[in-house]
Amino acid sequence: MSFPDKNLNALDRGIRGVLGVITIYFGLFGNELIGDLIVQSILVAFGIVNLISLASGWCIVYHFAGINTRAEQ
């Protein structure tokens, strides 16, 4: 089984990395600000998905929408 082609450019990956770290931080340490365990769990899950996209260079939403921000080499 092969992994799909990368579809994220460097800027897109960088933004996802920053968003991933921020949302994980608020999900784990934003008890007073958020106060709801379900919302905190969703934030952590969203952050993890963004960090996976950062590492792999591939986004499932972009894949199904037919979006490719990566310049072909």
Buried (B, 14 or more C-beta within 10 A) or exposed (E): EEEEEBBBEEEBBEEBBEBBBEBBEBBEEBEEEBEEEEEBEBBBEBBBBBBBBBEBBBBEEBEEEEEBBBEEE
